[in-house]
Structures are given as C-alpha cells and as structure tokens.
Amino acid sequence: MSGLTHDWLSAIGENPEREGLLKTPHRVAKAWGFLTAGYTKSLHDAAGDAVFEAEGSEMVLVKDIEFYSMCEHHMLPFYGRAHIAYIPDGKILGLSKFARIVDLYSRRLQVQERITAQIADAVEELLAPQGVAVMMEGTHLCMAMRGVQKQNSSTSTSAMRGVFKDDPRTRAEFMSAVQQTLRSR
C-alpha cells in the first residue's frame, strides 16, 4: 500500500520526496488498514459471546449508530447513522454489539444499500428474531464534492425482515420512532 501511495502521489503531479509527503505513504497504508478492517473480521468476531437467552418480545431499537465507509465506486467516504430494531424470539444481543456489527460491514468498500441489508441479515442470523428492521441515512462525498456537487443531499436505505416486512403496524412503529429522532435534529 505504501508503494502504491508513493506512485499515486507521483501520478497526480506531486513530489512524494518532499518533506510534507515523506511519511504520507505509511500513514495512508495505516489509515486504509483501519478503514477496511471489516475484511479481516467475521460476524462472530463482532458479536462475541453477547447473545443471551431472554423472554422479551417487544421491539428493541438502537438508534443513531454512527458509521463511516468508503464508496466502492469512487473510493470516497460516505457517513451517517444507522438505526436497528428487532423483536426478540428467545434471544437478545448486547447493545454495544450493534455498533460493532455496523462497523464490521461499513469498514469495507461498500454501497449503502448493501451495508443496510448485511446488517439486517447479521442480526437475523445471530438471533433468529421475529423480525429485524434497519434504516441508514448517509451523506456521500462522491455526490457532495465531485460530480453533481450536491452538499445537502442525503440517502436513506432500509431493510425489513420478518414481522417488520409482513406487518404494516410493526413497520410503522419502527419508522415513527426513527422519524422522531430525525425531526429532533
């Protein structure tokens, strides 16, 4: 990665030997190692041993989980917030693990639509709940700083599984709770 960065700097007309850029190839390699750490981990690494037996059957909603990812089309950042809900069916997950699952999938070259579905599928795989709902809101720098240059645009994606997909009332309860968060910003 360091060698590629050195060559990239030369290709754009920079001098990779100048003082301010001497350590840049190393820093870029280290940064990309962090930004793409999702390739080196599994769902079970993210969840650990935090799946617990439980008797609850009411919606659990974790809102405003920050995410940062890199667009696979332009390799530019996109970022935002994820909202995850599920209705338990005998198992629950430690709350911090939702953030770890979001990080697992967002720290890869991605598109927002895929991350949303991957998070929903992961919660479904871990817990086999009655249903899972995921909504993500993102700002994409590939749209804001290049191309159409629309800095105030955002993208919302959702994935519904089980009762969130099949029962309009359950889906509406989730959407209402998320919309309250959006309105309060």
N, C-alpha and C positions, 0 to 999 in steps of 0.2 A: 504494500500500500504506500509506503514512504517513497519508493522509487517511482511509482505511478504519479504521485503528487508532484514530485520533482519535475517529471516530464510534462505534466499538465501545466505547471507554472510556466515552463519554457514555451509550451504551445500557445498560451494566451498572450505571450509577449513580455512576461515578467522575467526577472533575473533571480532564479532560485538561490543564487550565491550571495545576494545582498543581505546585509545584517538582519533586517526585519523578517526575512523569509528563511533564514538558515535552519531554524528548528520547526518551521511550518510543516514539512512532510511528516515528521514524527508526531506532531500534535494532531494533524489530520488523521493519521493512521489510528492513533489512540481514540480520537473522537468517533470515527467510524466503527471501531470495535465496540464502543458503548452503544451507538445508535442502531447497530444491527445485532445486538446481543440476543435478540429473540430467536435467531437461528441456532443458537447453541443450547437452548433450554427447551424443556418439554412442559406440557400442561401439568404433569405430576410434580415437576420441579417447582412450578409456580404455586400449586395448591398445597404441597407438602402433606402433612398429616392433619389438616384443618377441616376435614369433612367429619361432621358429628351427627350421631343419631339424635333426632328431635321429634317432638309430637306436633309442632305448629303446622298450621295450614293456611295462614294468612299471608298476604303479599309482603315480601321483604324487598325494599328498594334502597339501593345505594346510588346517590346522585353526585353529579359534579366531580367525577374522577377525571383529573387532567390527563391528557395524552399528547404525545409528540411523536410524529412519524415522518417518514421520508416518502414522497410520491415516487412510485416506480416508473412513471413516465418521464419526469424531468429531474429526478433526484433532488428535489427541493422540499423543504419542510412543509408539513401541514400539522395543525394542532387544534385542540379543542377540549370538549368534555364528553364523557360517556356517562350514561345513566343505565343501570342494570337492575332489573326486578326479576324475582322468581317466586313461585308459590311452592313451598316445600311439600314433599311427599315422603316424610320419614327421615330426611337428611337436610342439614344446613351446612353452610360454609362460613369459616371465619371471615369477618368483614374485610380485613386487610388483603385477603387473597383476591378479592375482586380487582383491586388496583394492580396486583401482580399479574393477573390474567390480562388486563388491559395492556400493561407494559410488555408482556410476552409477545402479543401479536402486533403491537404498534412499533416495536423495535425491530422492524424488518422493512424492506422496500415494500410499499403497500399501496392499496387504494382503500378509501374509507368504507366502501361497500363491503369489501372482503373482511376487514377488521370486525365490522359490526356482526357479520354472520359467524365469524370464527369465535367471537366472544360468546354469542348465544349457544353455539354448538358445544363449546367448552363447558359452560355451566350445565347444559343438558347432560353431557357425558359424565361429569363429576357427580351430579346429584339425582339424576332421573326425576326431576320435579314435575309437578302438574303442568307447569308452563314457565317459559322464560321470555322476557322482553328486554331488548337493548335498543337504546336510541343514542346516536352520536351526532354532535354538532361540531363542524370543523371549519377552520379557515385555512385555505390552501394558497401558499405563496406562489405556486405555479400560475394561479389566476390573478393574484394581487400585484406581483412585482414584474410580471412579464405578460406576454400575450394580450389579453383583454384589459389588464390592469384595473381590475375592479376590487379596490381595497376593502370595501364594506360588505362584500358578498360572504355568504356562509353556506355550508352544505349540511343538511340533516339526512341521516340514514337510520333505518330501523330494521330490526329482525324480530319476528314474533314466532314463538313455538308453543305448542300445546294449547292450554286454555287462553293464552293471550291472543292466539291466532283464531281459535274457534269461538270464543265468547266475546261478543262486542262490548259487554258491560265491563269485563275484566280489562280488556284493552283500553277502554275509555277511562277507567280508574287510573291506570298507569299513565296514559297520556295527560290526563288532568294534573296529576302530581308533578309530572315533568314540566308541563306548561306553567304551573305556579312558580317553579324555580326560574324559568326563563323570564317571566314577567317581573320577577323581583330584582332582576339585574339592572 
